[in-house]
Amino acid sequence: MNRALLCGAIEGLVSQYGYHFHLNDEAYYPTVISRYPAAFMSQPEFESIEGRQHGRISYKVTLRLAHQGAKLAPAERSELLGRMEQELIEIFVALSKAECVAVVNELTISPSAQPIDNHGAVSLEAKANVTTIF
């Protein structure tokens, strides 16, 4: 249940920024994106649990934002990366306020190591530890 609530909360947040949300396994990342801007989230990785009937579950969350960028000049790409970074920060700050979330820790944001497509997409990857409440 916590996994579904967490994924739903993230989907709702990225949709507010106009991203088409995809939740899938890492192996399908380049193949599922059919239109931009896109948000791709790998299945959250279960980290730990505290409690039995009431407690906390911690997940490692990886979220990627992507825009088409083949025709962008270097300065435009840089500006787009800055805007995407700010959006990721805002998404995770809002996630920390979601009803099912206790805390978001260790947020890191970096350019994606994995290419998205052969058309020069601009992509940022955010990783965070998210603790949910049950």
Contact map, one row per residue, 1 for C-alpha under 8 A:
11111000000000000000000000000000000000000000000000000000000000000000000000000000000000000000000000000000000000000000000000000000000000
11111100000000000000000000000000000000000000000000000000100000000000000000000000000000000000000000010000000000000000000000000000000111
11111110000000000000000000000000000000000001000000000000000000000000000000000000000000000000000000000000000000000000000000000000000000
11111111000000000000000000000000000000000000000000000000000000000000000000000000000000000000000000000000000000000000000000000000000000
11111111100000000000000000000000000000000000000000000000000000000000000000000000000000000000000000010000000000000000000000000000000000
01111111110000000000000000000000000000000000000000000000000000000000000000000000000000000000000000011000000000000000000000000000000100
00111111111000000000001000000000000000000000000000000000000000000000000000000000000000000000000000000000000000000000000000000000000000
00011111111100000000000000000000000000000000000000000000000000000000000000000000000000000000000000000000000000000000000000000000000000
00001111111110000000000000000000000000000000000000000000000000000000000000000000000000000000001001000000000000000000000000000000000000
00000111111111000000000000000000000000000000000000000000000000000000000000000000000000000010001000000000000000000000000000000000000000
00000011111111100000100000000000000000000000000000000000000000000000000000000000000000000000000000000000000000000000000000000000000000
00000001111111110000000000000000000000000000000000000000000000000000000000000000000000000000000000000000000000000000000000000000000000
00000000111111111000000000000000000000000000000000000000000000000000000000000000000000000010011000000000000000000000000000000000000000
00000000011111111111100000000000000000100000000000000000000000000000000000000000000000000010000000000000000000000000000000000000000000
00000000001111111111100000000000000000000000000000000000000000000000000000000000000000000000000000000000000000000000000000000000000000
00000000000111111110000000000000000000000000000000000000000000000000000000000000000000000000000000000000000000000000000000000000000000
00000000000011111110000000000000000000000000000000000000000000000000000000000000000000100000000000000000000000000000000000000000000000
00000000000001111111000000000000000010000000000000000000000000000000000000000000000000000000000000000000000000000000000000000000000000
00000000000001111111100000000000000111100000000000000000000000001000000000000000000000000000000000000000000000000000000000000000000000
00000000000001100111110000000000001111100000000000000000000000000000000000000000000000000000000000000000000000000000000000000000000000
00000000001001100011111000000000000001111000000000000000000000000000000000000000000000000000000000000000000000000000000000000000000000
00000000000000000001111100000001100001111000000000000000000000000000000000000000000000000000000000000000000000000000000000000000000000
00000010000000000000111110000000000000011110000000000000000000000000000000000000000000000000000000000000000000000000000000000000000000
00000000000000000000011111011000000000011110000000000000000000000000000000000000000000000000000000000000000000000000000000000000000000
00000000000000000000001111111000000000000110000000000000000000000000000000000000000000000000000000000000000000000000000000000000000000
00000000000000000000000111111000000000000110000000000000000000000000000000000000000000000000000000000000000000000000000000000000000000
00000000000000000000000011111100000000000000000000000000000000000000000000000000000000000000000000000000000000000000000000000000000000
00000000000000000000000111111111000000000000000000000000000000000000000000000000000000000000000000000000000000000000000000000000000000
00000000000000000000000111111111100000010000000000000000000000000000000000000000000000000000000000000000000000000001000000000000000000
00000000000000000000000000111111100000000000000000000000000000000000000000000000000000000000000000000000000000000011100000000000000000
00000000000000000000000000011111110000000000000000000000000000000000000000000000000000000000000000000000000000000000000000000000000000
00000000000000000000010000011111110000000000000000000000000000000000000000000000000000000000000000000000000000000000000000000000000000
00000000000000000000010000001111111101000000000000000000000000000000000000000000000000000000000000000000000000000000000000000000000000
00000000000000000000000000000011111100000000000000000000000000000000000000000000000000000000000000000000000000000000000000000000000000
00000000000000000001000000000000111111000000000000000000000000000000000000000000000000000000000000000000000000000000000000000000000000
00000000000000000011000000000000111111000000000000000000000000000111000000000000000000000000000000000000000000000000000000000000000000
00000000000000000111000000000000001111100000000000000000000000001111000000000000000000000000000000000000000000000000000000000000000000
00000000000000000011110000000000101111110000000000000000000000001110000000000000000000000000000000000000000000000000000000000000000000
00000000000001000011110000000000000011111000000000000000000000111100000000000000000000000000000000000000000000000000000000000000000000
00000000000000000000111100001000000001111100000000000000000000111000000000000000000000000000000000000000000000000000000000000000000000
00000000000000000000111100000000000000111111000000000000000011110000000000000000000000000000000000000000000000000000000000000000000000
00000000000000000000001111000000000000011111000000000000000011100000000000000000000000000000000000000000000000000000000000000000000000
00000000000000000000001111000000000000001111100000000000000011000000000000000000000000000000000000000000000000000000000000000000000000
00100000000000000000000000000000000000001111110000000000001111000000000000000000000000000000000000000000000000000000000000000000000000
00000000000000000000000000000000000000000011111000000000001110000000000000000000000000000000000000000000000000000000000000000000000000
00000000000000000000000000000000000000000001111100000000111100000000000000000000000000000000000000000000000000000000000000000000000000
00000000000000000000000000000000000000000000111110000000111100000000000000000000000000000000000000000000000000000000000000000000000000
00000000000000000000000000000000000000000000011111000000111000000000000000000000000000000000000000000000000000000000000000000000000000
00000000000000000000000000000000000000000000001111100011110000000000000000000000000000000000000000000000000000000000000000000000000000
00000000000000000000000000000000000000000000000111110011100000000000000000000000000000000000000000000000000000000000000000000000000000
00000000000000000000000000000000000000000000000011111111000000000000000000000000000000000000000000000000000000000000000000000000000000
00000000000000000000000000000000000000000000000001111110000000000000000000000000000000000000000000000000000000000000000000000000000000
00000000000000000000000000000000000000000000000000111110000000000000000000000000000000000000000000000000000000000000000000000000000001
00000000000000000000000000000000000000000000000000111111000000000000000000000000000000000000000000000000000000000000000000000000000011
00000000000000000000000000000000000000000000000011111111100000000000000000000000000000000000000000000000000000000000000000000000000011
00000000000000000000000000000000000000000000000011100111110000000000000000000000000000000000000000000100000000000000000000000000001111
01000000000000000000000000000000000000000000011111000011111000000000000000000000000000000000000000000000000000000000000000000000001111
00000000000000000000000000000000000000000000011110000001111100000000000000000000000000000000000000000000000000000000000000000000111100
00000000000000000000000000000000000000000001111100000000111110000000000000000000000000000000000000000000000000000000000000000000111100
00000000000000000000000000000000000000000001111000000000011111000000000000000000000000000000000000000000000000000000000000000011110000
00000000000000000000000000000000000000001111100000000000001111100000000000000000000000000000000000000000000000000000000000000011110000
00000000000000000000000000000000000000001111000000000000000111110000000000000000000000000000000000000000000000000000000000001111000000
00000000000000000000000000000000000000111100000000000000000011111000000000000000000000000000000000000000000000000000000000001110000000
00000000000000000000000000000000000000111000000000000000000001111100000000000000000000000000000000000000000000010000000000111100000000
00000000000000000010000000000000000011110000000000000000000000111110000000000000000100010000000000000000000000000000000000111000000000
00000000000000000000000000000000000111100000000000000000000000011111000000000000000000000000000000000000000000000000000011110000000000
00000000000000000000000000000000000111000000000000000000000000001111100000000000000000000000000000000000000000000000000011100000000000
00000000000000000000000000000000000110000000000000000000000000000111110000000000000000000000000000000000000000000000001111000000000000
00000000000000000000000000000000000000000000000000000000000000000011111100001000000000000000000000000000000000000000001111000000000000
00000000000000000000000000000000000000000000000000000000000000000001111100000000000000000000000000000000000000000000001110000000000000
00000000000000000000000000000000000000000000000000000000000000000000111110000000000000000000000000000000000000000000000000000000000000
00000000000000000000000000000000000000000000000000000000000000000000111111111000000000000000000000000000000000000000000000000000000000
00000000000000000000000000000000000000000000000000000000000000000000001111111000000000000000000000000000000000000000000000000000000000
00000000000000000000000000000000000000000000000000000000000000000000000111111100000000000000000000000000000000000000000000000000000000
00000000000000000000000000000000000000000000000000000000000000000000000111111110000000000000000000000000000000000000000000000000000000
00000000000000000000000000000000000000000000000000000000000000000000000111111111000000000000000000000000000000000000000000000000000000
00000000000000000000000000000000000000000000000000000000000000000000100111111111100000000000000000000000000000000000000001000000000000
00000000000000000000000000000000000000000000000000000000000000000000000001111111110000000000000000000000000000000000000000000000000000
00000000000000000000000000000000000000000000000000000000000000000000000000111111111000000000000000000000000000000000000000000000000000
00000000000000000000000000000000000000000000000000000000000000000000000000011111111100000000000000000000000000000000000001000000000000
00000000000000000000000000000000000000000000000000000000000000000000000000001111111110000000000000000000000000000000000001110000000000
00000000000000000000000000000000000000000000000000000000000000000000000000000111111111000000000000000000000000000000000000000000000000
00000000000000000000000000000000000000000000000000000000000000000000000000000011111111100000000000000000000000000000000000000000000000
00000000000000000000000000000000000000000000000000000000000000001000000000000001111111110000000000000000000000000000000000010000000000
00000000000000000000000000000000000000000000000000000000000000000000000000000000111111111000000000000000000010000000000000010000000000
00000000000000000000000000000000000000000000000000000000000000000000000000000000011111111100000000000000000000000000000000000000000000
00000000000000001000000000000000000000000000000000000000000000000000000000000000001111111110000000000000000000000000000000000000000000
00000000000000000000000000000000000000000000000000000000000000001000000000000000000111111111000000000000000010000000000000000100000000
00000000000000000000000000000000000000000000000000000000000000000000000000000000000011111111100000000000000000000000000000000000000000
00000000000000000000000000000000000000000000000000000000000000000000000000000000000001111111110000000000000000000000000000000000000000
00000000010011000000000000000000000000000000000000000000000000000000000000000000000000111111111000000000000000000000000000000000000000
00000000000000000000000000000000000000000000000000000000000000000000000000000000000000011111111100000001000000000000000000000000000000
00000000000000000000000000000000000000000000000000000000000000000000000000000000000000001111111110000001000000000000000000000000000000
00000000000010000000000000000000000000000000000000000000000000000000000000000000000000000111111111000000000000000000000000000000000000
00000000110010000000000000000000000000000000000000000000000000000000000000000000000000000011111111001001000000000000000000000000000000
00000000000000000000000000000000000000000000000000000000000000000000000000000000000000000001111111001111000000000000000000000000000000
00000000000000000000000000000000000000000000000000000000000000000000000000000000000000000000111111101100000000000000000000000000000000
00000000100000000000000000000000000000000000000000000000000000000000000000000000000000000000011111111000000000000000000000000000000000
00000000000000000000000000000000000000000000000000000000000000000000000000000000000000000000000011111100000000000000000000000000000000
01001100000000000000000000000000000000000000000000000000000000000000000000000000000000000000000001111100000000000000000000000000000111
00000100000000000000000000000000000000000000000000000000000000000000000000000000000000000000001111111111000000000000000000000000011110
00000000000000000000000000000000000000000000000000000001000000000000000000000000000000000000000110111111000000000000000000000000011110
00000000000000000000000000000000000000000000000000000000000000000000000000000000000000000000000100001111100000000000000000000000011100
00000000000000000000000000000000000000000000000000000000000000000000000000000000000000000001101100001111111000000000000000000001111000
00000000000000000000000000000000000000000000000000000000000000000000000000000000000000000000000000000011111000000000000000000001110000
00000000000000000000000000000000000000000000000000000000000000000000000000000000000000000000000000000001111100000000000000000011100000
00000000000000000000000000000000000000000000000000000000000000000000000000000000000000000000000000000001111110000000000000000111100000
00000000000000000000000000000000000000000000000000000000000000000000000000000000000000000000000000000000011111000000000000000111000000
00000000000000000000000000000000000000000000000000000000000000000000000000000000000010010000000000000000001111100000000000011110000000
00000000000000000000000000000000000000000000000000000000000000000000000000000000000000000000000000000000000111110000000000011100000000
00000000000000000000000000000000000000000000000000000000000000000000000000000000000000000000000000000000000011111000000000111000000000
00000000000000000000000000000000000000000000000000000000000000010000000000000000000000000000000000000000000001111110000000111000000000
00000000000000000000000000000000000000000000000000000000000000000000000000000000000000000000000000000000000000111110000000000000000000
00000000000000000000000000000000000000000000000000000000000000000000000000000000000000000000000000000000000000011111000000000000000000
00000000000000000000000000000100000000000000000000000000000000000000000000000000000000000000000000000000000000011111110010000000000000
00000000000000000000000000001100000000000000000000000000000000000000000000000000000000000000000000000000000000000111110010100000000000
00000000000000000000000000000100000000000000000000000000000000000000000000000000000000000000000000000000000000000011111110000000000000
00000000000000000000000000000000000000000000000000000000000000000000000000000000000000000000000000000000000000000011111110000000000000
00000000000000000000000000000000000000000000000000000000000000000001110000000000000000000000000000000000000000000000111110000000000000
00000000000000000000000000000000000000000000000000000000000000000001110000000000000000000000000000000000000000000000111111000000000000
00000000000000000000000000000000000000000000000000000000000000000111110000000000000000000000000000000000000000000011111111100000000000
00000000000000000000000000000000000000000000000000000000000000000111100000001001100000000000000000000000000000000000000111110000000000
00000000000000000000000000000000000000000000000000000000000000011110000000000000100000000000000000000000000000110001000011111000000000
00000000000000000000000000000000000000000000000000000000000000011100000000000000100110000000000000000000000011110000000001111100000000
00000000000000000000000000000000000000000000000000000000000001111000000000000000000000000000000000000000000011110000000000111110000000
00000000000000000000000000000000000000000000000000000000000001110000000000000000000000010000000000000000001111000000000000011111000000
00000000000000000000000000000000000000000000000000000000000111100000000000000000000000000000000000000000011110000000000000001111100000
00000000000000000000000000000000000000000000000000000000000111000000000000000000000000000000000000000001111100000000000000000111110000
00000000000000000000000000000000000000000000000000000000011110000000000000000000000000000000000000000001111000000000000000000011111000
00000000000000000000000000000000000000000000000000000000011110000000000000000000000000000000000000001111100000000000000000000001111100
00000000000000000000000000000000000000000000000000000001111000000000000000000000000000000000000000001111000000000000000000000000111110
01000100000000000000000000000000000000000000000000000001111000000000000000000000000000000000000000011110000000000000000000000000011111
01000000000000000000000000000000000000000000000000000111100000000000000000000000000000000000000000011100000000000000000000000000001111
01000000000000000000000000000000000000000000000000001111100000000000000000000000000000000000000000010000000000000000000000000000000111
